């Protein structure tokens, strides 16, 4: 989870994530996963238009 959070949101460091309560980490992780899925949808949509 930490790696996904830090990769998606560069302002977070492993040290910052380690100090957060687990409920907050889970919320941020869910946001990172949602954002990755939305970006994938946009990329897929753009590549279909190019064809």
C-alpha atoms as an extended CHARMM CRD file, in Angstrom:
* protein
*
        51  EXT
         1         1  UNK       CA              0.0000000000        0.0000000000        0.0000000000  PROA      1               0.0000000000
         2         2  UNK       CA              2.7710000000        2.4180000000        0.8890000000  PROA      2               0.0000000000
         3         3  UNK       CA              4.4070000000        2.0910000000       -2.5100000000  PROA      3               0.0000000000
         4         4  UNK       CA              1.1480000000        2.7510000000       -4.3630000000  PROA      4               0.0000000000
         5         5  UNK       CA              0.4360000000        5.8170000000       -2.2360000000  PROA      5               0.0000000000
         6         6  UNK       CA              3.9300000000        7.2580000000       -2.6090000000  PROA      6               0.0000000000
         7         7  UNK       CA              4.0170000000        6.5680000000       -6.3600000000  PROA      7               0.0000000000
         8         8  UNK       CA              0.5860000000        8.0830000000       -6.9840000000  PROA      8               0.0000000000
         9         9  UNK       CA              0.9750000000       11.0410000000       -4.6340000000  PROA      9               0.0000000000
        10        10  UNK       CA              4.6510000000       12.1060000000       -4.5790000000  PROA      10              0.0000000000
        11        11  UNK       CA              4.0750000000       14.5140000000       -1.6840000000  PROA      11              0.0000000000
        12        12  UNK       CA              3.7500000000       11.4880000000        0.6250000000  PROA      12              0.0000000000
        13        13  UNK       CA              6.8860000000        9.7060000000        1.8000000000  PROA      13              0.0000000000
        14        14  UNK       CA              7.1640000000        6.2540000000        3.3180000000  PROA      14              0.0000000000
        15        15  UNK       CA              7.9540000000        7.8800000000        6.6440000000  PROA      15              0.0000000000
        16        16  UNK       CA              4.8170000000       10.0480000000        6.4980000000  PROA      16              0.0000000000
        17        17  UNK       CA              2.6500000000        7.0800000000        5.6070000000  PROA      17              0.0000000000
        18        18  UNK       CA              4.1480000000        5.0250000000        8.4480000000  PROA      18              0.0000000000
        19        19  UNK       CA              3.1320000000        7.7140000000       10.9460000000  PROA      19              0.0000000000
        20        20  UNK       CA             -0.4960000000        7.8790000000        9.7610000000  PROA      20              0.0000000000
        21        21  UNK       CA             -3.3150000000        5.9270000000       11.3780000000  PROA      21              0.0000000000
        22        22  UNK       CA             -4.2030000000        2.8300000000        9.3520000000  PROA      22              0.0000000000
        23        23  UNK       CA             -7.6910000000        4.1500000000        8.5830000000  PROA      23              0.0000000000
        24        24  UNK       CA             -6.1410000000        7.1900000000        6.8770000000  PROA      24              0.0000000000
        25        25  UNK       CA             -3.6820000000        5.0130000000        4.9660000000  PROA      25              0.0000000000
        26        26  UNK       CA             -6.5600000000        2.8940000000        3.6900000000  PROA      26              0.0000000000
        27        27  UNK       CA             -8.4850000000        6.0060000000        2.5900000000  PROA      27              0.0000000000
        28        28  UNK       CA             -5.4960000000        7.3780000000        0.6940000000  PROA      28              0.0000000000
        29        29  UNK       CA             -4.7780000000        3.9680000000       -0.8310000000  PROA      29              0.0000000000
        30        30  UNK       CA             -8.3710000000        3.7080000000       -2.0460000000  PROA      30              0.0000000000
        31        31  UNK       CA             -8.0410000000        7.1670000000       -3.6040000000  PROA      31              0.0000000000
        32        32  UNK       CA             -4.8210000000        6.1370000000       -5.3320000000  PROA      32              0.0000000000
        33        33  UNK       CA             -6.4500000000        3.0130000000       -6.7400000000  PROA      33              0.0000000000
        34        34  UNK       CA             -9.4700000000        5.0060000000       -7.9260000000  PROA      34              0.0000000000
        35        35  UNK       CA             -7.2300000000        7.5770000000       -9.5900000000  PROA      35              0.0000000000
        36        36  UNK       CA             -5.2180000000        4.8640000000      -11.3430000000  PROA      36              0.0000000000
        37        37  UNK       CA             -8.4270000000        3.2990000000      -12.6710000000  PROA      37              0.0000000000
        38        38  UNK       CA             -9.7190000000        6.6540000000      -13.9310000000  PROA      38              0.0000000000
        39        39  UNK       CA             -6.4100000000        7.3870000000      -15.6730000000  PROA      39              0.0000000000
        40        40  UNK       CA             -6.5130000000        3.9530000000      -17.3070000000  PROA      40              0.0000000000
        41        41  UNK       CA            -10.0230000000        4.6390000000      -18.6090000000  PROA      41              0.0000000000
        42        42  UNK       CA             -8.9130000000        7.9500000000      -20.1200000000  PROA      42              0.0000000000
        43        43  UNK       CA             -5.8730000000        6.3740000000      -21.7600000000  PROA      43              0.0000000000
        44        44  UNK       CA             -7.9620000000        3.5500000000      -23.1920000000  PROA      44              0.0000000000
        45        45  UNK       CA            -10.5290000000        6.0360000000      -24.4960000000  PROA      45              0.0000000000
        46        46  UNK       CA             -7.8390000000        8.2200000000      -26.1000000000  PROA      46              0.0000000000
        47        47  UNK       CA             -6.1550000000        5.2590000000      -27.7760000000  PROA      47              0.0000000000
        48        48  UNK       CA             -9.4780000000        4.0700000000      -29.2240000000  PROA      48              0.0000000000
        49        49  UNK       CA            -10.0430000000        7.5130000000      -30.7550000000  PROA      49              0.0000000000
        50        50  UNK       CA             -6.6520000000        7.4160000000      -32.4640000000  PROA      50              0.0000000000
        51        51  UNK       CA             -7.4190000000        4.1910000000      -34.2690000000  PROA      51              0.0000000000
